[in-house]
């Protein structure tokens, strides 16, 4: 695959802004080997694509097809400075690579992987889905129906607060939730707060301390659960459903 991709012509070129990757206070030394630290930089990415036929390994026997046809997309960084670990992806797929649009769709689908993984962390850690110790399919699906929109809201809060920290909080949170955060004695969210301020206020309800860095899914999930209980109680007291 490596030899074929080296001979393949570039079908797309992209310029992307790479974010910084720095050591966290509790990161093990092994993390730097798997994900090397880096500074913010603009990367020029060359994208190539080719079809490759793989022969059957000898030890598998005749029950497996003699050859397998695969499409491979390679994304690699050009003009890399000394001491910089370049971007390098090799995506093996059965999707079509006939046009530049086909290739771009494969790359963009892979880019969604990180957000998808974060969503499942929000579901499993933030909503403690795996710790509910539910055993039947019926119970698991009922819990999933409850937690899926909550996990989405947790993900939206954290992701959007990173993408645009000046985005108004009312783009995500209901007026009643914002009022409760503004009046809560432990957070005192300011009126017309940004989504990042609201996210940090919710995390504070869950026990997050700013000096510990960015809030994780556990404190964000605990804080949002408290906010949902407050919202439910307020709606009952007001005699309406304002959630």
Secondary structure by P-SEA (a helix, b strand, c coil): caaaaaaccccbbbbbbbcbbbbcccccaaaaaabbbbcbbbbbbbbbbbbbbbccccccccccccbbbbbbbbbbbcccccccccbbbbbbcccccccaaaaaaaaaaaaaaaaaaaaaaaaaccccccccccccaaaaaaaaaaaaaaaaaaaaaaaaaaacccccccccccaaaaaaaaacccccccccccaaaaaaaaaaaaccccccccccaaaaaaaaaaaaaaaaaaaaaaccccc
